């Protein structure tokens, strides 16, 4: 026999799932990248390989390890790329629909080259090889002996999606899992499905590396435009795949007498696995945080502190100084900041930055309970020009009014639980900083670029806020162990691990702040 029975294939599936949720989760909690490699190689690949060996099945023949043309390899890569571009947008929509955000796995976002390399090997190399070996090479190929190709692809694909134990991410996994199954069936080669899987995971790795190591470099995905392009790649790739490969000859089917006892004997492992998925789904919802909820608390804020910074432009040259004072009252916490800087022009990488000499004054008040903005006023001045924005309560929301010395004025209303340019690094001192995490929040830029009107004015956008792993940094005030927090628009701040969590370094849109002293 060159295949597993349905019963044995399903038992293998359940064994792998149980190994992952016990040993796999434990290993990844100790060290994500090393744990991922061990999970894929030892807990997923090894049981399947052992079972095939024990059943005396010819592994290369059974899993369809066959050489394919370079052009089919390219089409497979484009299919994986298109699936990821579409999947990532579906996941963002799922976050918006479900209204919660799953915390990031500690260690998943790399902060150095070694971590990035290990995550690349784990996600882009080990996962495609090991998971395709099990789900397409063993499970789907077994199903194809009993079911029609469509049913085999659908059932194996659904099991693949269930295996990831992500209720919110289930819909986002469907395109890639169906593409993997169809590619494997159409090409009769596990190499093709491995390449699809590699391309899909490669883009996840690229986003993780950009987030952790190159936050200032913006990627054009995930986005609606990228998802549309991904759908185009999928349609085009599938048409090419069908045109370039002959329809596989129908396989000889195993006829099995269908009785209630047989069905129960064959499918009880899948019933158990589905029950496990449902338990994880309930736990996921119960333990999640609302996407727009930042767990800020005044308990983590200093009672009174003065912070003094040196200002540098993106070329790392000192061009000014700034200071901020934070003081806590009975019902409010007040932030008062001043900044002065000289004129500069600098090119950093492919970006060009310039600013006239000027000064900035900011005064903000936050609610003592949840650190929501009560009021905020900021004035930016140069010798020839000035901007001003002011936020104040309005009914049950907040209203921002922006003006400049050239007669511009605009306003709109918004929720007070948002982040605002310049102010946000200081309010995030109210985070607990206990573990890595990710939130989706709203970010207000009072003078952002507006494509629709082709001018600058108040812009409110959704943004991911990522609290990544600890790292040690040096600033003029000394060397500090810090938590790094970053927005997906390229801004970031580093906070001392020791409480109160002081922002010792801030990377803004134009200026970077380095702590000089505190008192």
N, C-alpha and C positions, 0 to 999 in steps of 0.2 A: 504494500500500500504506500502511495506517495503523497498522502494527505492525512490530516487528522480528522476524526469524526467531529460532528458539531458539538457533541458533549465534551470531548476533550479540549476542543478549541475554546469553548466557553469557560471551562474550568481554568484553563490557562489564563484567560482574561481576568477572572476573579482573583486568582492567586497574585497576578501582577498588581492589580489594584490594591489588594490588602498589603502587599509588601511596600508599595509606594506610600500609602497613608500611615504606615507605622514607621518602618525604618527609613523610608525616603524622606518624609517630612522631618524626622529627627536629624538625619544627616544634613539636610539643607539648612536647618535652624542653627547648626554649629558653624558651618561654612557653606554659603550658598553654592559657589562655583564648584568646589570639590564635591559637595554633596550631590549636586546635579549630575556630575560625571559618574559617580558611583550608582546613583539611582538608575540612570540610563543603561549603564553597562552591566551592573550586577543584578539589579532588581527587575529590569524589564527584558533585556536581551538574553541574559544567561538562562532563566527558566524556560524560555521558548526554545533556545538552542538545545538545552538538555533534553527537553521532551521530544524534539524531533530525532535526536540521537538515540534515545531510548526506544523509540518506535521504529528505529532502523529506516528512517526516511532519508532519501537523497536530498540534502538541503539545497544545493544550488538549483537542482531541477524543480524541487517543490516550491521554492520561493520565487522561481522564474528569474534567476540571476543571469540575464542575457545582455550582450553588448547591443547598443543602439547607435544610430548615426549621430554625428556632431550636430546636425540640424535639429534632430529630435531633442537632443540635450538643450539646445538654445530655446526651443519652443517650451520645453518643460520649465526652464528657468523663468521665462516670461510669464508662464501660467502661475508659478509660485509668487512672483513679484506682483502680478495683478490681483491675485487672491489676497495678499497681505494689504495692499492699498485699499481694497474694498472692505476686508475684515476689520481693519483699524477704524474705519469710519462707522461701521456697524456697532463696534464696541463703544465708541463715543456716544452714539445715539442711545445705546442701551443704558449708559450711565445717566443720560438726561432723562430717559423714560423711568428708570427705576428710582432715580433720585438719591442714590448713595454711591460712595466711592470705596473700593476695596483697598485697604492699606497695602503699600508696596512690601514685598518680601525683603527683610533685612539682607543686605549684601547683593541684591539683584542689580542695583545701579553701581557700576564700577567707578572707582575714584583714582585708579592708577592703571598703568599699561599692563601689569601682570594680571590684575583682576579682569581687565577687558579681554586679554588673551584667553584666560580660562573660561570666561563666559562665552566667548566666540566658539571655542572648542566644544563646550557643553551644549549650547543651544543650536549652533549652526552645523556641527559635525556629528556629535554623538547622538543627539535627539533624532535627526533624520534617519541615520543608519539603524539605530536600535528600535525606534518606534515603527518605522516602515517594515522592518524585519518581522515584527510581531503582528501589526494590524493589517498590512497588505500581504506580506509573504506567508504568514501562517493563518490568520483568522479569515481574511477575505478569500484567499485561495481555497480554504476548506469550505467556506460557504458556497463558492462557485460550483462545487461538486454536487450540491444539493438544491441550490436555488438558481433562478434566472440571474443573468448579470446585473440587471437593475436592482433586484432585491438584495443580492450579495453586496453591491456597492453601498446601498442605502443602510443596510443593517450594520455592516462593518463601520461605515462612516458615523452613524449615530453612537456606536460604542466608543469610537475614538473621541467624539465630543464629550460623552459622559465621563470618560476616563480622566479628563482634565479637572473634573470636580469644580467647575466654575459656573454657577447658575447665571450670573450676569453675562459672562462671556460665551454662553452656549450658542446663542444666535450668531455671534461673530465667528465661531469655529465652523459653522456649516458650509460656507463656500469652499474653504480650503480642504475640508475633509472629503467633500464630494469630488472635488477636482483631483485629489490624491487617488481616490478609488477608481475614478473613470480613467485617469492616465495609466494606472497599473493594469487595468483590464484591457484597454485599447492597445497599449504597446506590448503587452505580455512581458514586461520587464520591470523588475523592482528598482533598477537603476534610474529609470525615468521618474518614478514617484519619489525616490530619494532626492533627486535634483529639484523637483517641485518643492519638497519639504525644506530643503536647504535654502532655496531662494526666499521662501516665506519667512523662515526664522532669521535669515541674514538681515532682513530689514528691521526686525525687532532688535537685533543686536546693535545695528547702526543707531537706532533711536536711543537705546540704553547708553551707549558710549557717548553720544552727543550730549545726553542729559548729564552724565556724571563727569565727563572730562572736557568737553567742548561746549559749555552752555551758551557761550556767546555766538556760536555758529548756528544759524537757524536753518532748519530743514523744511522743504516744501510739503512735507507730509507728517502726520495724517491731516487731510483736509478734504473738503468736498470735491475740489478740482482733481486732487490726486485719486479719490475714489472713482470719479467718472473715468479717468484715464485707466484705472485698474480694471473697471468693467469692460472697457474697450480692449485691453490686453487679454482678458479672459475670453471674450467672444472671438477675437481674432486668433488667439492661440488654440482654442478648441476647434475652430474651423480648419486651421492648418494641421492640427493633429489628426483630425478625421480624414483630411485629404491625403496626408503623407503616410498613413498606416492603414493596412487592410483590416476589415472587420474580422475579429478573431473567429476561428471556427468554434462552433458550440462544443462544449466539453461533454463527455459522457456523464450523465447524471446518475447518482446513487439513488436507487429507489428504496425508500424506507417507509414501512407501514406506519401511518400516522394514527396513534392512539393517544388517549389522554395521559397514560402512564409514560409513553415515549416522549411526549412533549414536555412533561414535567421533568423527566430525567435529563433531557437535553438543555432545557432553558432555565432551570432553577438557579444556576450561577448568575445569569443575567438579571433575574428577578432580585437576587441579593445585591448585586452591583447597583441596580437602579435604586434600590432602597437606600444604599449608602449615599448615592448622589443626592437623593432627596433630603437626607439628614444634613449633608454638607450645605445644601441650598438654604435650609432653614437657619443653620448656624451662620451662614454668610450674611443673610439679611439681618439677623438679630445682632450681630457684632459689627455691622457696618456703621459708618457715620454719614450724615447727610452731606451731599457734595458741596454745598455752599456753607457748611458749618465749620468754622475754624475754632478749635477748642482753646480759646484764649481766656486767661484768668489773671486778675490783678494779684493773685497770690504769688505769682512768679515775678512781679514787677518790683523794682527797687523803690524804697520809700522816697529817697531823694538822692540824685546823683548828677554830677557834671561830667560830660564827655567832651574831649577836645580832639579834633582830627586834623590831619593834613590832607589836602586835596591833590589828586594827581589826575592828569588826563590819560587817555588810553595808550599813550606812548610811555607811561610810567614816569613822567616828569612832574615834580611838585609845582603846582601853579596857584596855590592858595591855602586857606585854612577855614575851619568851621568849628562850631561848638553847639552842643545841645544840653539842655537841662531838663530833667524829668523830676516832677514833684507830685506826690500823692496827697490828696485831700480826703474829705469825708465821703464825697459822692463822685468826685471826678479825679482823673489823673491828667496833669498838664504837661505838654511838651513845647519847649521854646527853643528854636534853632536859628542860628545865623551862619551865613557863609559869605566869603568874599574871594574872588579869583581874578587872575590876570587873563588877558587875551591870549589865545593860542590857536594854532592850526596844526593838525597832526594826522598822519595816516597810519592806521594799525591794521595790518593785513590788507584785506580788500576794502576796508571801510575808512571813510574820511570824517574827521571830527573837527569842529571849530566852534569858538565861542568868543564873544567880546568880553572885555573886562566888566565885572559887575558884582552885584551883591544880592543876597536872598535873605528874607526873614520869614519864618514860619511859626505859627502859634496854633496848637491843636489841643482839643480837650476830648478825653475818652471817658465813657461810662465806667465807673468803678466795678460794676457787676460783670459785664461781658466784654469790656474794652471796645464797644461799638463807638463810632465817631459821633460826638455831640456837635462839635464845631471845628472848623479848620480855616485858617486864612494864611495865604502865602503871597508874597510880593517879590517879584524878580525885577531888578533894575540894572540898566546900563546907562551910559552917558546920553544915549539918544532914544532909548526905548524902555518900556516897562510892561510887564504882564502881572495880572492879579487874579486870583481865584479865591472864592469864599464859599464855605459849606456851612449851612445852618439847618436846624430842624424845620420841617415843613409838613404839617399834619402828622401822619404816622410814618413819614419817610424823611429823607434829607433832600435839600435842594442846593445845587452848585450854580454859582453865577461867575462867569469868567469875563474879564474885560482886559483891554490893553490900551496903550496911550494913543493908538491910531483910530480909536472910536469903535473897535469891535466889542460886541457884547452878545453873550449867549447863556442859556441856562437849561437845566432839565432836572427831574426828580429821580431818586434812586433809593435803594435800600441802604441803611447805614452800615450793614455788615459787609463791607467791601474793603479792598486795599486801594490806597491812593499813592500816586507818584510821590517820592521823597519821604512821605510819612510812614509807609508800610514797614521798613526795616526796624523801626523803633517800637511799633505796636506789636510786632511778632516776638518781642521779648516776653510776651505773655504766654507763649507756647510752653508745654511741659518738657519738651526735648527728652523724651524717654526712649524713643525708638524711631527707626526710619518710617516715613509715612508719605502719603500723597493725598492732596485735596484738590478739588476743582473749586475755584473761587472767582470772584469778579474783580477786575482791575480797572481803575479809573485813571485815565490820563487827561488832565484838564486841557492840554494843548496838543492833543494827538492829531495825526494826519487823517483826514476824512476823505475817502476815495469818492464818495457820492457827490460831495460839494466842492472837492478839490481845494480844501483849505484846512487850517488848523483850528481845532475847537475841542470841546469835551467828548471823549470817546470812552465808552464802557464796553469791555470785552471779557469773555470767559478766559481763564488762564489756569494752568496747572501749577500748583505750588508743591514743591518736592523737598522734603526734609531727608537728606541723604546721610551717609555714614560720617563718623567722626574723622577729623583730620587735624594735623598740627600745622599752624601757620605762624609766620613771623611778621610783626608790624613794629613800628617805632617804639610802641609801649612795651614790647617784649614778645616772648614766644608763648602761644596759647594752644591748648587742645580745644577744638571747636566742633560744633555742629554746623554743617553747611545747609542753607535753605536757599532755593532758587526758584525763580519764575521762568516759564518757558519763553519769555520775551528777552532773555539774556541777562536779566538782573539777578543778583545774588547777594547774600549776606552770610557772614560767619559769626556765630555766637559762642561765647565761652561755655564750656561744659559745666563749669562751676556756677552755681546760682549766686546772685542774679545773672541771667544769661545776657551778657553785654555784647552788642554788635561791635566787634573789633575791626571788621573790614566790611565795606559795602561797595558793591559794583553797581553803579547806576547807569542811566542812559548815556550820560556825558562825562560825569565825574566819578572817580573812585575815592572812597574815604578809608584812611588808615588811622587807627587809634594812636594818639600821641600820649594821652594821660587820662586818668579818671580820678575823681575825688568827690 
